[in-house]
Amino acid sequence: MSVVSLSCRECGEQYALEASYVCEVCFGPLEVRYDLSGLDAAETRRKIQAGPASIWRYADFLPFDKPPRSALGAGMTPLLRADRLARELGLGEVWVKNDAANPTHSFKDRVVTVALAKAQELGYQVVACASTGNLANSVAAHAAAAGLESYVFVPSDLEEQKILATGVYGTKLVAVQGSYDDVNRLCTELSSDRDWAFVNVNLRPYYAEGSKTLAFEIAEQLGFEVPDRVVVPVASGSLFTKIARGFDEWHEVGLLDRGAPTMNGAQALGCSPVAQAFEAGHEVCRPVRPKTIAKSLAIGNPADGPYALDLARRSGGSIDSVADDEIREGISLLARTTGVFTETAGGVTTAVLRKLAERGDIDPSERVVLVITGEGLKTLDAVRGTFDTTVVEPTVESFEAALSQDLLAAA
C-alpha cells in the first residue's frame, strides 16, 4: 500500500483518508500523500503492462489498498500521431491524446471512477457534483451503473447536448441560475449538512488523483518516455497540475528518466483568470465573470489557479488564452487535419498550440502532446455556421454545375 494520508498542500498537516478537503490549521487544500519508496521500477513496469485496460493498471499510484471494481471502465484512450496538424503548424512531432474516447466521452470518467470508488469504500449511498457539463454526464452515468443515487448541479445556461446526456441516466438534475462558481458555492454549502459524497467537494483530493492517469498513459504509450511539451486546457487548474504530478511520480519511482515536461495551459479569453495572472506576473488569479463558448472551462475563480501558475513558470511553459472565434477555428483545424472532433475545450487547446507555434515558442525538434478532453458532439452549436452545404438536384449535371470549381481543382 503506497497511499499514506491526506496532506495539506500549504502547511503539510496530515489527516486520515476520509471525506475531507480543507486543512483545519491553515484552510489550505488537501491532497493524497503517497510513499512510493517501496516500488521497484522493473517490477512496477511489468505489473502495469500486465494490468487491465483501464486506469486500474496504475493502481499503485491511486488512493486504494487494492484496485476497486468499477461498473464502467475509464482510460486507455488513443494517443494519435498528428503529422498533418504538425505540418500545418510548422512543428516536427505532435500527438493528440484523445480522451473523448472514454465511456461518457470526456476525461471526467477518470476522476469520477476514482471518486465513486472512494465514495463506496467510505460507505456513501448518494453521490453529487457541481459541473460545467462533462462531470455531470460522468457522475450520472457512473452512479447509474453502480446503483447509487445521484444529484448533479449545473448552470442553467449549459449546452443542451450536455443536459440531455446527463438526464438520460435518471439522475436528479438541478439547474442553478448562475455561473459555475455559484453552483460550486451552493454545493459546498450543501456538503456541510448532507451525508452525500460530492465528488469535487468533500471527495476532491481523491477525485483529482484520476487526472494523473493521463500522464501515465501518455508516457506508457510513448514507450515510457516523457514528451517535451504538453498543452492542456485549464479550468480549475487541477487537470493541468495533476498531469505534471503524474510524470513526476513516475520519475520518482524510476519509470521515467525525467519528470514533468514543459507545461502549457490553455484558457478561453472570456474566462481567463489564470492566463491574465500569468501575463501580468501576478501570483493570485483575480476572479472573473465567464463569457465564452467554452463553458466546460468557464470557472471564474479557479481553486488550483495559483498552483497552475507556479507550474507553468517553473516548467518554462505558459498559460495563454484565445478568443471564441479562435476556438471555433481550433475545432475545425483539429477536425480537418486529424479526424478528431473536439468540444470547445479542445478548440481552446488546439488554438493555443497554434499560437505557441506562430510565436516561435516550440522548437521544431520537440515532441508535443495536445490533450483533448471532450467530444465535439457535446457542443454542436459551436460549429454551427462554420461550413457550407451544397444543395443539388439528383442529376449529374446539377452536381457538376454546383461544384465545377472544386472538380476542376481536384483534376
CORLIN-V499646 format. One record per backbone hydrogen bond with DSSP energy under -0.5 kcal/mol. CO is the residue of the C=O (numbers start at 1). NH is the residue of the N-H. If there is no record, write none. Layout:
{{CO	NH} {CO	NH}}
This chain:
{{2	35} {5	33} {6	15} {7	31} {8	12} {13	8} {15	6} {16	18} {18	20} {21	30} {23	27} {28	23} {29	9} {31	7} {33	4} {33	5} {34	36} {36	39} {38	40} {40	44} {41	45} {42	46} {43	47} {44	48} {45	49} {46	50} {48	51} {52	54} {54	57} {55	58} {56	59} {58	61} {59	62} {62	64} {74	55} {78	80} {78	98} {80	96} {81	83} {82	86} {83	87} {84	88} {85	89} {86	90} {86	91} {87	90} {93	368} {94	82} {95	97} {95	370} {96	80} {96	98} {97	99} {97	372} {98	101} {99	102} {102	105} {105	375} {106	109} {107	110} {107	111} {108	112} {109	113} {110	114} {111	115} {112	116} {113	117} {114	118} {115	119} {116	120} {117	121} {118	122} {119	124} {120	123} {125	149} {126	197} {127	151} {128	199} {129	153} {131	155} {133	137} {134	138} {135	139} {136	140} {137	141} {138	142} {139	143} {140	144} {141	145} {142	146} {143	147} {143	148} {144	147} {149	127} {150	172} {151	129} {152	174} {153	131} {154	176} {155	158} {159	162} {159	163} {160	164} {161	165} {163	166} {163	167} {164	168} {166	169} {166	171} {167	170} {171	173} {172	152} {172	174} {173	175} {174	154} {174	176} {176	156} {176	178} {179	183} {180	184} {181	185} {182	186} {183	187} {184	188} {185	189} {186	190} {187	191} {188	192} {189	192} {190	193} {190	194} {194	196} {196	198} {197	128} {197	199} {198	201} {198	203} {201	204} {203	206} {203	207} {204	208} {206	209} {206	210} {207	210} {208	211} {209	212} {210	213} {211	214} {211	215} {212	215} {212	216} {213	217} {214	218} {215	219} {216	220} {217	221} {218	222} {219	224} {219	225} {220	223} {228	262} {229	369} {230	232} {230	264} {231	371} {232	266} {236	304} {237	241} {238	242} {239	243} {240	244} {241	245} {242	246} {243	247} {244	248} {245	249} {246	250} {247	251} {248	252} {249	253} {250	254} {250	255} {250	256} {262	230} {262	264} {263	265} {263	318} {264	232} {265	320} {266	234} {267	322} {268	271} {269	272} {270	291} {271	268} {272	276} {273	277} {274	278} {275	279} {276	280} {277	281} {277	282} {278	281} {284	286} {288	290} {293	295} {294	297} {295	298} {297	299} {298	300} {300	288} {302	305} {304	308} {305	309} {306	310} {307	311} {308	312} {309	313} {310	314} {311	315} {312	317} {313	316} {318	265} {320	267} {322	269} {323	327} {324	328} {325	329} {326	330} {327	331} {328	332} {329	333} {330	334} {331	335} {332	336} {333	337} {334	338} {334	339} {334	340} {335	339} {339	341} {340	342} {341	376} {343	346} {343	347} {344	348} {345	349} {346	350} {347	351} {348	352} {349	353} {350	354} {351	355} {352	356} {353	357} {354	358} {355	359} {356	360} {356	361} {356	362} {357	360} {361	363} {363	366} {366	93} {366	368} {367	228} {367	229} {368	95} {369	231} {369	371} {370	97} {370	372} {371	373} {372	99} {373	107} {374	343} {375	378} {376	379} {377	380} {379	382} {380	383} {380	384} {381	384} {383	386} {389	391} {393	395} {395	399} {396	400} {397	401} {398	402} {399	403} {401	404} {403	407} {404	408} {405	409} {406	410} {407	411}}
